[in-house]
Amino acid sequence: MNTTAASPHVLQSFVAGRWLGSQPAQALHSAIHGQEVAFAHAENLDFAEALQYGRTTGLRSLLAMDFQQRAAALRALAKYLGERKEELYAISAHTGATRVDSWIDIEGGTGTLFAYAGMAASELPSGNLIHEGPAAALGKKNTFAGTHILVPRGGVAVHINAFNFPVWGLLEKFAPTFLAGMPCIGKPATATSYLTEALVRMIDQSCILPKGALQLVIGSTGDLLDRLQEPDVVTFTGSADTAAKLRVNANLIQRSIPFNAEADSLNCAILADDVSPDDEEFDLFVKEVVREMTVKAGQKCTAIRRAIVPRKHLDAVAEKIKARLAKVVVGDPSLEGVKMGALASKAQQADVAERVAMLRQSAEVVFGADPHFKAVGQGTEQGAFFQPTLLLCQKPLSIDSVHDIEAFGPVCTLMPFDGMEEALALAQRGKGSLVATLVTQSPAVAAQMIPRMAAWHGRLHVLDRESAGESTGHGSPLPSLKHGGPGRAGGGEELGGIRAVRHLMQRAAVQGSPSMLSAITHEHVRGAKVIETGTHPFRRYFEELQIGESLRTGSKVIGQADVHAFGELTGDMFYMHFDDAAAKASVFGKRIAHGYLVLSDAAGLFVVAEPGPVLANYGLDTLRFVKPVGLGDSIQVRLTCKRKIDRHKKDANGQGQGVVAWDVEVTNQDQEVVASYDILTLVAKKG
């Protein structure tokens, strides 16, 4: 890859549907050879206009779509960006990233879009309201009930990102925000904003997103935070010090505006004392520490900063890490054999050097700090390279600095312990971290340690030989899992699948009659008035079905012959179904039918045999056997259309289909509920 800089250009902000900025201001330099690659623009932005555009054009265009349509747009955008990834890779080289580093950022970003699109398609409803049920009866007759709903906040999300992930940093916040129906303003760190600007230009050119869904700020946020209102949200990724300053913005405090921080933290990895140097887990620990030191040149908020090891194995760990680091070639990533690139900027290089000097006052150097160190490649002496540095603090329990000072680069400190209680104490000295790794062979050790570590860490990675083959590693946040941590790590939450979408919405409790709750939530609530059309609901196409459309079936007696035949067919000869004496001595006092026989006979009461719009049954949800069915009891079913989800999909023949959830309530001859569940079906569209 050629990292020679093209003629520097002035970056532009994308505000109110326009690209703004033409006068050069701060020069942005290549981390490889120091040449100018771009300039931030000098013009001040009108943040009142940006917010107004988001609250009007952006909000209207987003809410003209529903969850499912926004999920489809995310998928289309991910595909579009993936087809143009090489353009981003070429620009990413100037950030000092190797191909692997850029893959984490660029394809990690598009992969996050794909992941959220998939989760939303399968978990979110049609419309723009999420029902957090089930509804709870608040009166004896169930004419007054309550439930919870989530709705779009009606504001704008401001996402302030760090310099280390110019692509993923924007996209991992944008995906759940977009799904939540919230326009966003992205503000990347200036040092690497040339890559984020290229990304947003691609997004704009795609014409996939509705107008106002995404705006971009290059440079200072000015008075942006001071202009935010109650429905707005702020998220921040970066240093703990900056997070602390932003969090106390007077306007954010006065208006109770949510502020979510994901801050750099002194994450740790613990080698449990059940692991010896001859074990495979020992090498896994060493590899994990070295990988976290060198990937992205250690510039990850999740990188391992403290390697906590048994004192008896300290020398062995140090020698193995030192040997692996000695093989890491640092230099221009375009050259074959280079395994680690540069820090993002000369300013970052100076900051890391300063912090290493501070750490060295209470820690010795095991590897690094070579005065003759030189990165390979032409012109790299003008770049922002830093030699991987391993430090050792012999008395970590009595020294504060190694638990307080973070060098945001390829730097890690070894810390010995005597006994696992000391290891836990050292882990907690980080005052809250995004992630911690525990390397152990023993499930008993993991069961003892992890619950206690969980109080101080947002994510816990347990590594052994069984998980190693598929492990995504200590430093890799995943779209389906929470990213964030307590204390120093910011106390916020990002990612986490649909949890992240819900986090950006407004939750409200709603009380009323079941019929009212059904109308509000677009989901049938037990006790609500039902609709009986005279036509079996399974005979009606997706568009024709109404929420609450219902069928009351005939009844069927379940006798001894049914139980015997079901037992013979399935092999389920449990004594409660066949042994009179044992059944009489049980809590039920009599023989009862198989629960799954009740389900099967219930299906026989409501299923239509002939071909029709219902194409497939693909699962049951919320199944409960509420009351036993004795031999000679009769059952009857109330089948009700509970929820409809239009995923805007067609089958191989071009026929549209949607998902329908049916509420199934099975009662006995005394009108008591004996079984309750939801059936999920694919239903054809009429068109």
C-alpha positions, -999 to +999 in steps of 0.1 A: +000+000+000+014+034-010+013+058+020+026+088+001+003+117+009-018+133-019-021+170-020-036+181+014-073+191+011-096+210+035-120+187+053-156+197+054-184+193+079-218+179+067-244+200+084-281+206+074-276+186+043-246+207+030-209+202+030-193+233+046-157+245+050-131+258+026-105+277+047-077+256+061-070+255+098-052+228+117-029+206+096-034+169+099-003+147+094+003+112+083+014+091+112+038+072+089+060+099+075+046+131+090+035+147+057+003+168+056-027+148+044-055+173+051-066+204+070-095+209+093-116+238+082-115+272+099-151+282+095-173+282+126-205+261+124-240+271+132-249+245+157-284+259+162-290+252+125-276+217+128-298+208+157-329+224+142-323+204+110-320+172+130-351+179+150-372+187+120-360+172+087-340+144+103-367+133+128-395+135+103-376+114+077-365+088+103-400+084+118-415+080+083-398+046+085-403+019+110-379-004+128-379-030+100-374-004+073-345+011+092-330-023+097-332-029+059-315+005+053-286-005+077-281-037+058-280-019+025-256+007+038-233-020+052-233-037+018-226-004+000-197+005+023-183-030+021-181-028-017-160+004-013-138-006+016-105-004-003-109+033-007-111+035+031-082+012+036-060+035+015-069+065+036-066+045+068-029+038+061-021+074+071-035+068+107-005+044+112-027+013+110-016-020+095-040-039+073-052-059+103-057-027+123-077-012+095-097-044+092-108-041+128-119-005+122-134-006+087-148-041+084-156-041+121-177-010+114-196-025+085-199-058+104-216-039+132-241-024+108-249-059+095-252-073+130-276-046+141-296-050+109-300-087+116-309-083+153-334-056+145-351-076+118-356-106+141-363-088+174-380-055+167-417-050+157-431-030+128-439+006+137-420+028+161-431+016+195-417-013+215-440-030+239-421-042+270-448-067+281-465-087+293-491-064+306-500-069+343-535-069+357-540-041+382-574-051+393-593-083+402-614-083+371-586-074+347-604-043+334-575-021+345-539-031+336-504-017+331-474-022+309-443-004+296-436+010+262-405+025+245-408+053+220-384+075+201-371+104+223-378+130+197-343+146+201-309+144+185-279+123+196-245+138+197-217+112+193-182+124+203-156+098+192-119+091+199-091+091+173-084+054+174-114+041+155-124+067+129-149+043+111-161+018+137-163+045+163-189+064+143-208+033+130-211+014+163-229+044+177-249+053+146-264+018+142-285+016+174-293+054+172-306+051+137-327+021+147-341+040+177-354+067+153-329+093+165-310+117+141-273+120+151-244+144+149-211+126+148-180+145+160-147+125+153-114+133+170-097+158+147-064+139+143-079+111+122-111+129+111-100+127+074-109+090+074-143+097+091-150+124+066-143+100+037-167+075+053-195+101+057-190+113+021-196+077+010-227+074+031-240+107+016-233+095-019-252+063-013-285+081-008-295+052+014-302+071+046-331+096+049-322+133+050-310+145+084-302+110+098-265+118+100-245+150+103-208+154+107-187+180+126-151+185+118-132+204+145-145+220+176-180+213+191-182+250+200-215+257+219-232+225+207-236+209+241-249+242+255-277+242+229-290+207+236-325+201+250-342+175+272-349+149+245-313+149+233-286+125+242-247+127+243-223+098+240-186+101+244-156+078+238-122+089+249-101+097+279-116+096+314-104+131+321-123+145+291-154+125+300-153+140+334-151+176+320-180+170+295-202+153+320-205+184+342-215+207+314-241+230+331-267+226+303-265+188+305-269+188+342-297+214+343-318+196+316-309+160+328-297+152+294-284+115+293-246+114+290-231+080+281-193+077+285-170+049+274-136+060+287-102+046+285-094+023+315-066+003+330-079-030+319-062-061+332-055-097+324-050-122+352-031-155+349-047-177+375-023-196+398-036-230+387-018-224+353+019-235+350+045-226+323+040-261+308+002-255+302-013-243+270-031-216+289+002-201+298+011-195+262-024-182+255-020-156+282+014-144+267-001-142+232-031-123+244-009-097+262+014-092+232-016-090+208-032-063+229+000-044+231+006-043+194-027-044+176-036-007+167-002+000+184-020-005+217-044+024+209-075+007+221-096+017+251-099-021+258-062-029+256-045-048+284-026-022+305-019-044+336-008-081+333-014-097+367+006-129+372+016-153+400+049-142+415+062-178+412+058-175+374+068-139+370+102-145+354+088-171+330+060-148+319+084-118+314+108-139+293+081-152+270+065-118+265+099-103+259+108-129+233+075-124+214+079-086+215+114-089+201+099-105+169+075-077+163+086-055+134+075-019+138+074+005+108+056+015+077+026-009+074+030-009+036+062-029+039+062-067+040+068-082+074+057-051+094+035-062+123+029-029+141+023+005+128+025+040+143+005+059+169-021+082+154-001+114+157+031+130+169+011+145+198+000+111+208+036+098+206+048+126+229+019+118+253+028+081+255+065+089+260+056+113+289+034+087+306+060+059+302+085+082+319+061+087+348+055+050+351+092+043+351+095+061+384+080+031+401+085+003+375+114-011+357+117-017+320+116-054+308+115-046+271+115-014+251+128+021+258+157+014+234+174+047+226+185+032+193+150+021+183+141+030+147+110+020+128+116+004+094+107+023+062+117+054+044+107+087+062+095+069+093+118+091+115+091+118+109+063+094+119+046+087+152+062+053+160+067+040+195+085+008+205+064-018+224+073-014+261+068-039+288+073-026+324+074-045+357+062-032+391+075-055+418+052-041+446+019-032+428-002-034+460+018-005+476+022+017+445-007+039+431+008+052+399+007+019+379-031+018+386-037+054+378-015+064+349-024+050+314+000+052+285-024+050+255-001+030+233+019-003+231+026-003+269+018-028+295+029-033+331+036-067+347+023-071+383+030-101+405+006-115+431+007-141+459-027-158+460-059-151+441-072-127+467-042-104+459-050-108+422-086-096+428-073-067+449-050-056+421-077-059+395-099-036+416-072-010+419-080+000+384-111+017+398-134+003+371-125-011+337-141-019+303-128-054+303-107-080+321-094-114+310-090-144+333-069-172+320-074-204+339-078-241+335-102-245+363-140-239+361-140-237+399-115-208+398-136-190+372-168-196+392-151-181+423-134-151+405-158-139+378-187-129+400-164-108+422-146-093+392-179-084+376-185-056+401-155-037+386-156-046+350-180-041+321-170-073+302-152-104+314-133-127+290-125-162+303-098-178+282-087-214+282-077-240+256-114-249+249-124-214+239-092-202+223-100-214+188-131-192+185-123-165+210-125-130+196-100-118+222-098-096+252-100-063+233-128-069+208-162-054+218-190-073+200-223-058+187-244-083+207-227-077+240-224-046+263-194-023+258-187-001+287-177-003+324-181+012+358-160+038+376-130+051+356-144+034+325-173+059+324-202+041+339-219+039+305-232+012+282-227+009+244-235-020+220-253-049+237-276-057+208-312-044+211-303-033+246-284-004+230-315+006+209-337+005+240-311+026+258-316+054+233-354+054+236-378+068+262-395+043+285-430+050+299-455+031+320-490+030+306-522+022+325-556+015+312-581-011+301-566-041+282-585-029+251-568+005+254-534-011+259-539-033+229-547-002+207-516+016+220-491-012+218-504-027+186-503-060+204-532-080+218-533-079+256-552-106+274-586-093+286-590-069+256-620-071+234-615-096+206-626-095+170-646-125+156-651-122+119-667-156+113-637-165+091-609-186+106-579-163+111-557-189+094-577-182+062-568-145+061-538-130+045-512-109+063-528-076+052-563-087+061-555-098+097-563-074+125-547-073+159-572-090+182-588-111+155-597-143+173-612-178+171-628-198+199-626-235+191-647-264+200-636-286+229-620-321+231-620-346+260-585-361+267-590-397+278-569-426+288-566-439+252-551-405+241-525-406+269-516-443+261-512-436+224-491-405+230-468-424+254-464-452+229-457-428+201-432-406+219-417-430+244-426-407+273-439-432+299-435-409+329-452-424+359-476-394+364-493-404+331-495-442+337-492-452+374-524-447+393-510-454+428-479-432+423-500-404+407-525-404+436-496-400+461-483-370+442-492-333+447-517-337+418-535-366+434-544-382+401-530-392+367-525-363+343-520-359+306-487-351+290-482-314+287-471-318+251-502-339+244-523-309+255-503-288+231-508-312+203-545-316+208-548-278+211-532-275+177-556-301+164-585-278+175-573-247+157-551-257+128-566-256+093-557-287+072-560-272+037-534-249+021-539-213+029-520-181+038-503-196+068-470-209+054-450-222+083-449-224+121-413-217+133-416-216+170-433-212+203-426-184+228-436-179+265-449-215+269-462-222+303-482-252+316-504-234+341-526-262+355-525-300+350-551-317+327-565-348+342-578-378+323-614-371+313-609-333+313-618-313+282-598-286+266-607-256+245-586-230+227-588-192+222-565-183+193-559-146+188-538-125+164-513-109+189-487-091+169-478-085+132-443-078+119-438-068+083-402-075+074-408-064+038-395-097+025-405-119-004-400-156-010-382-172-040-414-168-060-418-131-053-446-135-028-445-112+002-448-125+037-449-113+072-446-127+107-477-131+129-475-140+166-507-158+178-517-157+214-529-192+224-549-197+256-559-233+264-587-237+290-604-267+307-641-274+312-641-250+342-627-221+320-594-223+339-562-217+319-542-249+316-516-238+290-505-204+275-481-196+247-474-177+216-471-193+181-449-176+155-459-181+119-450-169+085-482-156+067-484-148+030-494-114+017-523-111-006-506-089-032 
